[in-house]
Amino acid sequence: YPYTMKNSEIKRTIKESRIMQYEIAAQMGISEYTLCKWFRKELTAEQQERILAAIADIKAGEAHV
């Protein structure tokens, strides 16, 4: 991901993916509470990458169902 996104863009990506935050958190190995806390400040590039990778992994898994 070549540039950092704003939190609002990440949230929109999550909403459009139709994946729940708790599912993303579980995929990342963190609690839903931790994920929510991350959104209190602008996410770091690493946090953004982890969230987007989790969404991609979940979507990839759904493709095999």
C-alpha positions as CSV (number, residue, x, y, z in Angstrom):
1,Y,0.0,0.0,0.0
2,P,1.9,3.0,-1.3
3,Y,0.4,5.7,0.8
4,T,-1.2,5.9,4.2
5,M,-5.0,6.2,4.3
6,K,-7.0,8.2,6.8
7,N,-8.9,6.3,9.5
8,S,-12.2,7.3,7.8
9,E,-11.0,5.6,4.6
10,I,-10.0,2.5,6.4
11,K,-13.4,2.4,8.2
12,R,-15.1,2.8,4.8
13,T,-13.1,0.0,3.4
14,I,-14.2,-2.2,6.3
15,K,-17.8,-1.2,5.8
16,E,-17.7,-1.9,2.1
17,S,-16.0,-5.3,2.7
18,R,-19.1,-6.3,4.8
19,I,-16.7,-7.9,7.3
20,M,-17.3,-7.2,11.0
21,Q,-14.6,-5.5,13.1
22,Y,-14.5,-8.5,15.4
23,E,-13.8,-10.8,12.5
24,I,-10.9,-8.6,11.4
25,A,-9.5,-8.4,14.9
26,A,-9.7,-12.2,15.3
27,Q,-7.9,-12.6,12.0
28,M,-5.2,-10.3,13.3
29,G,-4.9,-12.1,16.6
30,I,-6.0,-9.0,18.6
31,S,-9.2,-8.2,20.6
32,E,-12.0,-6.2,19.0
33,Y,-11.4,-3.7,21.9
34,T,-7.8,-3.3,20.8
35,L,-8.8,-2.6,17.2
36,C,-11.3,0.0,18.4
37,K,-8.6,1.6,20.5
38,W,-6.4,1.9,17.4
39,F,-9.0,4.1,15.7
40,R,-8.8,6.7,18.5
41,K,-5.7,8.1,16.8
42,E,-4.6,8.0,13.1
43,L,-3.4,4.5,12.4
44,T,0.3,3.9,11.7
45,A,1.2,2.5,8.3
46,E,1.9,-0.9,9.9
47,Q,-1.5,-1.0,11.6
48,Q,-3.2,-0.1,8.3
49,E,-1.3,-2.8,6.5
50,R,-2.3,-5.4,9.1
51,I,-6.0,-4.4,8.9
52,L,-6.0,-4.4,5.1
53,A,-4.1,-7.7,5.0
54,A,-6.7,-9.3,7.4
55,I,-9.6,-8.1,5.2
56,A,-7.9,-9.6,2.2
57,D,-7.2,-12.9,4.0
58,I,-10.8,-13.1,5.1
59,K,-12.1,-12.3,1.6
60,A,-9.7,-15.0,0.1
61,G,-11.1,-17.5,2.6
62,E,-14.7,-16.7,1.6
63,A,-13.8,-17.4,-2.0
64,H,-13.2,-21.1,-1.2
65,V,-16.6,-21.7,0.4
